[in-house]
Structure formats: structure tokens, C-alpha cells
């Protein structure tokens, strides 16, 4: 393995970083349902064999070549819209496995089902417009650009939004005419199977969308298979490095939506109700397990004490418990491994000179619960300064002015999203343009919608999902020129 070339800020992360191959990356590969609230192992699922994987890819290729890519757009639209309709009709039925497998609050799981349906409907309703051939102005004759499907896509998707992440790749690419082979996260196998069944129930042919339970070695082999034409991943920076390396070696187009450490900037003129409301939601949504969560709170020193006092009081009101209970406002982390990792990160931050303002410990109860935590006094030499905390942990930074706020926001290996809270909208826009990320939201936390492009820069990856940009990632934009 080769040590990568790193920037100055990465050298100061105080961590040893190497570029792994997919085969060398130590992901958990046991596909099993463990309830994060009870810590009970409920069910285990066998991995597909090499022979089964080959047959799955062969069927996806045949379906693409002889069926799916040849169907009229209206036929594909009817199936994708039917899938959205089924999600809405059976909302709670689809929401329960999310809560069971990764601990999301049931109300948030219901919201994820709704959002997934919205994404499928969005692409079903807009694909014809997005894929309309583009006429070019030429001196003589005519020229236009057609949008054609590429073929089979291999997708690697994460556990934190088990349906939404699938809808983001399935909606646009099924409408284009591509077929998909999807490796979901090992801790949400029932969600993976439920989404596959959803599309079959909606009328999609076998091979249009197929779930696979694979080892890392098998995933690497799938990426290298000549029948696979593109690779999409949403996951960690380490996973992205491994998968992008395999895709690059095979000369496959890829998109990477990786980690984030979003800055939540509160300026001196901020409306404090707005700042506290969205700061709380931005940090605690999905128990903090969100790539675009508000993770680094950059506060103008003139309002820092006021914000912190109110923010801390709101965190103290949160109620941990059964995520299926409507009274619960803090769920467990997804796995024992996730809880252990954030505990190590907190210890590393404290050893590096940080201070705990509140929380920091595992709750003394069953389940993978962490106290809502606030860390302050984090300097650039502290390992926590450049880390992503995928948990209910807020990192607090004080700055003198907006110039210092922007500098601190950009001093990160990540560049996914960010927020600016200010009463002066033009000031907010000016600052947003200076922040080196793929997305910036003014007067609310970073979030997502079907018609908004989603993606980042730097170590947060490349490519875009959602909106009209998302449907264009895996198409052949073919020029046709008539002389």
C-alpha cells in the first residue's frame, strides 16, 4: 500500500492514513439484524456465492439489453411511480425495519419513507424532460446530444438512511434505463431485501434492481467485471478510497458521496431562536449519524455564550429510550462498533486538550446509547479537529469575526455541506460563496430534497445525486451530427 500525498491540514490530523484496496478494507461483512435498542441478534443472512453473483450480473445484463433499456419511457415511469405509491400505502410497514435494524426514531423512519417516495416520483415525473435530446447550433446540417443508458451499475450504499440512499440511485438510473446491482450495508439486510421486493412488486422485471450480500473480495470482483459499466458509492472516506481505486483500475465511471464535517456558522447578528432550533435539529437528526449533520459549531464570540447556554439546555431536554416510542427523542447509535468508535474519539479529544461541556459517556442502560455531548477547546493539533464525529457530539469553536469563521470552516479535509445563520441574507450569500463545500444553507441546517443537487468536494467525494444533475451521472451523452 502507498502512503498518499496529503495536504498540510491532513498532516496535522495526527492519524496514520493509507489508501486501502477494497480487499484490505476491514468492513463488517456479516449480514445480520442486531437491534441497537436491545442489542439482540435477531437474524443472520448468508452471503451470495461467487456462482450466484455471476448469475445475478448475467441476469442484470440480459435484462438491460433485451428488456429494460428498450422499454418506452412511459413503461419505466409507471413502474417507478407504482413503487412510490406502495411506499406511501405501506409507510409504517417499511419504516419498522429501519428502526429495528439501525435504531432511527420511528417518526424519522416514517419521514425517510416519505422522502424516498418523493424521490421516485420526482424522477418518474421529470425524466422525460431531463433526458430530452439537446439540439446544438451548427453552421450547416444538424447536431444533437442524446442521453443513452450505460448498462449495469454496481452500487455500494450505507446504513444510516436505508431506503433514501437506495432511492437516490434507483430512481434516476431506472428511469434512464440502466439496471442496478446493489450491495447494501451489512447491518440493514432486511431493509435491503424490502427495497428489492418493493420494485419487483411494482412490476420491475427480475434483473432491473438486484440486492446482493457480498464480501469485500466479491465486491472488488464485481467492480472489475467487464459487464459492470459504472460504480456509485455512499459511505466513509476510507470506503470511498477503496472503491474508487477499484473503479479507477477498471476504467469505470464512478460517483462518491463520502463523509462530512459540516460547519454551522452562527454570526453576531443571528436570530438566536433560528440558530438554536436548526443547530439542535442539525446535530441530533438521526442521532447525529448523518453525513450532512451540523458537526462543527463556529460561533461569533459576541453571541457564543448565549447560543451555548440555550443549545445545552435543549440537549438536556432530550429523552433517550425505545425508538419506537413517540416520547423518545434520542435513539441508540447503529452498532456497538459505532459506539466504541465515538468513545475512542472523545477520549482522544480529551487527551488532546479538549474539554467536555456536557455528556461524553455511554448511558448506563441496554442499547448503544451515548449521552448528547458538547466538546470545547479543540485546537488544530487535537486529533478531533479534523475528524468526523458520526454521533450526537457537537464540536464548539469561537471566532472573532466572519473572516475567521470562513477560514475555520474551510480548514477541513471535508467539503460536503454547511450552514450560515444571519439576519442579513446578502451577508449570508457572500459568506456561502466563500465556503469550500458542495452545499451551503442559509438560516437552516443542511438537508436534502429531490430537486436539490447533493454532493461535495475535497474528501467528501465527487459527482452529484438528486435533481437533474443526478440523472446525468450514468448516461452516455452521445453526439449525433448530420452533415
N, C-alpha and C positions, 0 to 999 in steps of 0.2 A: 504494500500500500504506500501511496505517496502522501507526504505532508503537503497540504495545499498552500498556495500563496495567499497570505492573509493581509488585511489592512491593519493599520495601527490600532484601531479600536478593537479588532478581534484579538490582536496580540495581548491586549490588556484584559481579556476576558478571564484570564487565569484558569483556562481549561485546555486540555490537550485535545486537539481536533484532527481527525484524519478523514479522508474520503473513503468510506467503505464501499465495497461492492454489495449488491443485493444479497449474495450468498453469505457475506460476512456480517450482515446486519442482524443483530440479535433481537428480532421481534418475537413476541409470544405467538406461537403457532398452533396452540391447542384451541380448536374452535369449541367454545363451551359457554354456557349461560351460567354466570355466577351473579346472584342478586346482590348488588352493592349495599343494600339496606340490611340484609340478614347475613351476608357472607356465605350463603348456602349455594353449593354447586347443584344446579338443577338438571342440566342436560349437557351431554357432550356429543359432538358431531364429527364423524370421520372425514379425513381429507380425501380429495379425489385422487385416484391413482394416475400415473402417467398415461396409461391407456385411455382412461376416462377423459383426461384433459385433451388428449389428441382428438378424441371423438367429438368433444364439445367444440373445439376450434373448427374441425371439419364441418360440423353442422352449421356453425355460425357463418362459415364461408359459403356453403351451399345456399343457406337462406338468403344471404346477401346477394349472391349472383343470380339466383333463379326466382327470387320472390320479392324480398323486402325493398331492394333498391329499384325494382321495376314497377312497383305499385304506384298508382296515381297518388299524388299528394293528399287528395281528399280521403283516400282509404287509410293512410297513416294517421291523418288528423282524427278520424273517427275513433281509432283505437286509443290514441293518446288522450283524447278528451274523455273517453269511457273510463280510462284509468283514473283520471282526476275525479270523475263522478263517483267512482267506487270509494276512493279515499274519503270523500265528503260523506257519503252514505254510511260508511263504517268507520267513522272518525275514531271513536273510543276503542274499537277493536284493533285498529292499527296503532293507537297511542300506547296501549298497555305494554307491548313488548319493548318499547323504548324505555319506559320507566323500569320495567323488570330487569332489563339487561344492562343499562348504564346509569340508572338512578335519576334520570331527569324528572323534575317535578311534573306531575301528571298534567297540570294546566299548561305547562310549557310544551309537553309532548303533544297535546292536542293542537297547540299553535303550530308546531312543526308539521303536523299532518296537513293542516290548512295551507301552510306556505308551500308545501310540496305539491299540493293540488293546484295552487295558483301558478306555480312554475310550469307544470304540464299544460295547463290551459293556455298560458301565455304563449308558449311555443306552438301549440296546436293552432291558435288563432292568428299568429303573426308570421309563421314560417313562410307562407306564400309570398308575403311582402319582402321578407328578408332575403329570400332566395331568387327573387326576380332577376333575370339576366340584366346586366348593366350595359347599356349602349354607349359606345365610345365615339367621340367626334374624330373623324379621319378625313383626309383630303379627298379621297375617292373610294368608292365601294362602301363597305360597311364593316364594322368590328363590334364585337360584344363579348362580355365575360359571363360564362355560365358557371353555376355553382353545382358541382357534382360530388357525390359521396366518395369517401376514400375506401371504405371496406370495413374490416373488423377493428374495433378499438379495444384495447386492454386497459381497464380502469382499476385503480387501487384507491379505496375510499376509507375514511376514518369512522370512528365510533361515536363522535360527540354529537352529530346530527345524522342519525342512521338512515333517515329517508330523504331529508333535504339534500344531502350530498349526492345521493343517487339520482334524485330528480334533476339536479343541475347538469349531470352528464347525459341522462337518459332522454329528457325532454327534447333538447335541441338536436341531439345526434340521431335519435329515432326519426324525427321529422325530416332530417336531411336524407335519410336512407341508409345510414351506417348501421351495423349490428354491433352489439357490445358483449364482451366477456368481462365480468366484474368480480374482483377479489375484494370482499368487504373485510372489515376489522374482525379479528378472532373472537372478540368478546360480545359481538352482536349478531350471532349467526341466525337467530330467529327473525330478526329484522331483515336480514339479507334474504332469507327464504320468502318472507312475506312480500317483499317488493317484487321478487321474481314472479311469484304467483299472481300478484296484482296485474302485471302486464299480460300474463297468459289468460287470466280471467277476462281481461279487457279485449281479448281477441288477437293479441300478437302471436305470430307463428313461433314454434319451437326454433330456437337459434337466434331470434331477434335480440333477446336480452337473456343472458345466462349467468347465474351466480356460480362461482367456483370457490371451493375451500382448498387452498393450496399452501404448500411450504414455500419458503423463500427460494429454494433451488428451482422449484417448479415455476414460480413467478418469473424468475430470470429466464428460464427456458421459453416461457410464453412470450416474453417481450422480444426475444431473439427470433421467434418463429416467423418465417417469411410471410405467413398468411396474415399476421397482425400488421396493421398499417398505421397505427397511432397509439400513443400511451398518454393517459391522464392520471394524475395523482393529486390527492389532497391528503396532507399528512405532515409529519415533522420535517424539520430541516435535514436530519440525518437520513430519513427515508427518501426524501427528495433527491439527495445527493446520490444515493444508491440506485434508485430507479432511473433518474435522468442519465446516469452513467451507462446503464444497460441500454437505454433507448438510444443514446448517442452512438454507442458502438454498433448498434444495428441500423443506424441512419433512419430512425423513426421520429416523426414529428411528435413532440410531447408538450404538455402543459403541466405546470407545477404550482399548486396553491399550498404554501408551506406555513411556517409559524409566523407569529407576530408578537410585538410588544408595544401595542398602541399607546401613544401619548394622549392624555386627556388634559388639555391645557385650559386652566381657569385664569382669565385675565383680571386685572384690577377693577374693570367696570362690569364684571359678570353679574347677571341676576342670580342671586345665591339659591333661590328655590330651583331654578333651572339646573344650576351646577350640581346641586346635591341630588336632585331627582335622577338626572342622567348619569351622574357618577356612580350612584348606587346600582342602578339598573345595568350600566355598562360593565361594572366589575362583578356583579353577582348573578347575572343571567347565566343559566346553565351551570350554576355553581362555579362560575369563573372558568369553565372549561370551553373556551371559545377563542378561536384564533384572532378575532377582532374585538376581544374584550378590552375594556379600559384597564390597562395594567400599570402604566407609569403616570402618576398624577403630578403634573407640573403646575405648581401654584405660584402666582404672583405673591410675593411676601406680604403685600399690603392686605391681602384677603385670606392668607393661608390659615391663620389661626381660626377664623370664623368658619371657613369651609371644613377644616379638620374636626372641629368641635361638633358641628352638625352631622358630618359624614359618620363619625364614630358613633354618635347616638343612634343613627339609623341602623347601622350594622348591629348594634347591641339589641335592637328590637327583633331581629330575625329569629325564627323558631326552627331548630333542626328537628327532623323526625321522618316519619314514613312519607316518601314522596308521592304516594297515592292519596294521602290525606290533604284535603284542601287547606287545612290550617298550617301545614308545613310550608316554610319559606326558605329553608336551606336543606338541600338534599345531600346525599353522600357523594364522594368522588367515585369515579367509574370503576376503579380496581384497587386492589391492595398495592400494586406497583405504583400507581399514580400517587397514592397517599404517601408511600415511602419516599418517592422522589421529591415531593414538595417538602417533606420534613427535612430531608437532606439539604435542600436548597435553603431553607430557613436557617438551619444550623450553620451552613456556610456563610450566609449573610451576616449572622451574628458574630461568627468568628472573624469576619472581615471588618467589623466595627459598626454594624447597623444596630438599631435599637427597635425593640418591639413596643409599639404604642398600645396594641391590643391583640389578643389571640395568640396564635403561633403553635398551638398544641392539638393533638388528636383528642377528640371528645371521648370521654370515658363512658362508652356505650357501644353496643354492637354496631357494625356498619363502618364504612370507610369515611368517617366524618372528620373534617378539620374545622377548627374554630375560624370564623372570619378574622382575618389578620391584617394589621397595618404595620409596615416597616418604614422607618425613617432613618436619616443619617447615612444614606448609601452613597459612598464615594466611588469615583471611577476605578479605583484599584480593587474594589469589592467585587467578587465573582458575580454577585447578584445584579450588578449594574447593567450587564449585557445579557442576562438570562431572560428567558420567557418563563413566567410562572403560570402554569395551566391549572389554576386552583383559586379559591377565594382569598387571594393575597394582593393587597394594594401597596405599591411602592410610592413613597411620597418624596417629592423634590421641591425645594423652594428656589425661586429665581427673582432677580431684581426687576426685570422688565421683559417686554415681549421679544426683544432681540436675544436675550439669554434663553428664553423659553424655546424659541425656534432652534437655537444651537443645540440645546439639550435634547429636544425631540428628535433631531437628526443624528445624534450621536448614538446610533444603534445599528446592529447588523441587519435589523429587520426594516421592512418598509411596506407594511400591509395597509393599515388604516390609521385614523387619528381623529381627534375632536378638538374644537376650539370653542370655548364658551365666552361670549362677549355680547354686550348690548349693541355694539356698533358693527352692523353686518358688513360694511365695506372694510372695516379693520379686520374682521374675521376672514373675509375673502383674501385680503392681502397676505395675511399670515398663512392661510391654507395653501396659497401658491408657493410659499417658501418651504413647506414641509415635504420631505422626500419620501412620499408613500404613494400607493396606488389609489387611495381614497382618503378624503377628509370630510368630516361632517361638522357643520357649524350649529351650535346650540342643541346638539343631541349626541348620543353615543353612536359609534359606528354600527351600522346594521345592514341588512340586505333586503332586496326586493327583486322580483323577476325582471323588471325593466331597468335595473341599475347594474352596470358592469362591475364585476367583483374580481379583484386580483391585486397583486403587489409588485414591488421591485426589490432589488438587493436580495438578501437571503430569504425573503418571503416568496420568491418564486417568479414565474413569468407566465404570460398568457392571461386570458380573461374568460370568466364564465358569466352566464346570465346576460341579459339584454341582447341586442343584435350582434354584439361582439362575440358572445358565447357560441352562437350558431355558426360562426365563420372560422372557428379554430381548426376543425377537421373536415374541410371541404377542399376539393380541387377547383381552384378558380381558373377555369380553362378559357384561354383566349381563342375566339373563332374569328378569323379575318377573311372577308370576302373581297377579292380584288376586282 
